[in-house]
Structures are given as structure tokens and as C-alpha cells.
Amino acid sequence: MRRVFLFFLLLLLSLSLILVPAAAQTLIPTLPFPPSSTPVPTLTQVPSSTPRGCFASLGFSPGVQVVLIPGVNVRHLPSLSGAVVNYYTESTLLRVTDGPVCENGYNWWRVEGVGNPGWVIEGRPGRYYLSEAALTPDPSTICSPPLAMTTGARTRTLTGVRVHADAGLGSLVLTVVPLNTSIEVLDGPVCLNRINWWRVRVPFDDISVEGWVGEGYPENYWLESNAFAATATAYCPRPLRLAPGTKVGITYDDAVARSLRAAPSRSAALVERLIGGVALELLGEPVCADGFNWWQARVLSTDITGWVAEGRPGNYWFDIIYQQPTPTPLDWD
């Protein structure tokens, strides 16, 4: 019994050394958060600006065919903030599928037919960008001012020229006239395929052949002449919708370098010959002269400045490298 008693006594003494009384434990005080001296701000919604109204729309019906002028952005939403999904450098035939939607003070129409579909601005009274196809002339019948040639006079070929049975690139070719051949002008001009055509009589062995020849394009004429017809020099197509700061690259399909001139005129002094790929920065808005829209431009590689013609629909003389956005798009002619 005594041994059992001593055993339990030793056990109790051991436990007393291990266990810590609850009263002896040190408590970590909990600090309350101090009251905030700065009130939490209440968000106030800023009232939106009053939406701009729109003029009466042109009233196109779904499915109607329209012509969109060159240089107008096609966007994925009917809004100036919509992403650009298409851009045409010449008049393009499209079909209306939806609209109008009034936004940003413009009437918007959804169109499709060439490239990605999207929304375009119809414009405003006095400056419309869309028109019904039936009310718009065929772009192929819009030509550069023709060379001044008189019926019965003779002209000279500046390159090898095909003689067609009728006016038009698709007409039967009767013969090919070599460079530096004298030919007689019988009639014309007739505008087709964006080229002015002349009916001529050309030598062929011991006989002569009558047919139609194209005069070519400005800066690459196939027939010799030194003047434009006086009645046609004032006409200019609608210019591309490009803002100052836009960068472009010279391009052409006729192997003829373009001209940078001292003034917006074909008769102005030549500043520089511009070969394909030369990059320019446009410095201002276009000027109409001699039947062309001229842009003041700076050659990026040399800082030389001058005036360059944009060409004409279907035969533009530069491609857009970077298009400078404008605060008020499409706000000038």
C-alpha cells in the first residue's frame, strides 16, 4: 500500500510541473479599430451629354443598292467609336441591310456586298456619302479630262497601242500599232473603262485599218498631245477622305513614276520623280486643279515637300500606310 501511495504522489507532482494554471496564462489584448475620421465618398453619376439629333434620313429600304463614295470608313457598330472593318478607295456598289440608326449626329446604314459588312454614315444635306445606285453614274464612265485632239488631225503613238474594233478593253483587237507611228484621228473621245477612246485610221502593210485606241492615263499617255480640252479641266472626282498626318506610299501599274510638283498643277515645276514605294506624309487638305485632287506632301526619307496628285477612282497613285484619325471625321469636302 505504501508503494502505491508513493507512486500516485510522484505522479501528481509531475503533472503539477507540466500544467500551467489558467490564471497564469498571458492574454494578448485585442485592439479595436479606431473610428475612421475620413468619410467614405459617395459616387455621383455624371450626367451624360445630351445626344445630338440627326437630319431626316434618305429613307433607304432594306435590299436597295447604293453607291458609297471612296474614303469613308465602314465600322462594326453604328458609332464613330466603332472599329473600322472596311475602307474603299473607289466608288463601290453595296446593298443596304439595316438602318437608319441615329448616333453621333449622323444617320447610319448597315451595308454589305464587297468585303466585310458594316455601318456607314449617310452624310448630311449638301454632303452625302451614299446614294441610290440608279441615281449614280456608272464609275466606268468617269474619265480623266481627254487630250485635246481635232478630228482629221494626226497624232503619234508613245508606246505600242492596240487598235480595237470598238471602244473598250474587251473589244476585238484588230492590230497593234508600234511606237512612234503617225495615226489619223477620225472621231472621239468616248469614255469607257475609265479611258478616253479615239476612233483612228492607222497604216497596216499596204492598206489602212480603222478602229479605236485608248489614249492612256495622265502621266502615262499612249498618244501624243500637249494640252487638255478646256471644257474638262475643272472637273475633279470627290477626293479621298484623308486627314493631315496620314502616311501613304506611291503605287502604279503602268511603270511610270509619279511627279512631286512645286504647286498643285500639271504645269508646275517638277520637284522630284516618285518611284513606287516612296513614302509621303500628307500635310493638308486636297486642292482641285487640272482635273485632279492634289495633296501637299513631304517625302519622309528626304523631307522634300511638294504637291502630288492622288490619281482617280480605280487608278489611285498611292496606297494608305497609316491613316491619321480626325476629331470630326468626314467633316470636309
Secondary structure, DSSP 8 states (H G I E B T S, - for coil): -HHHHHHHHHHHHHHHHH---GGG------------SS-----------------------TT-EEEE-TT-EEESSSSTTS-EEEE-SS-EEEEEEEEEEEETTEEEEEEESSSS-EEEE-EETTEESEEEGGGS--GGG-----B---TT-EEEBSS-EEEESSSSTTS-EEEEE-TT-EEEEEEEEEEETTEEEEEEEEEETTEEEEEEEE-EETTEESB--S-B-TTTTT---------TT-EEEE--SSS--EEEESSSSTTS-EEEEE-TT-EEEE-S--EEETTEEEEEEEETTT--EEEEE-EETTEESEEEEE----SSTT---
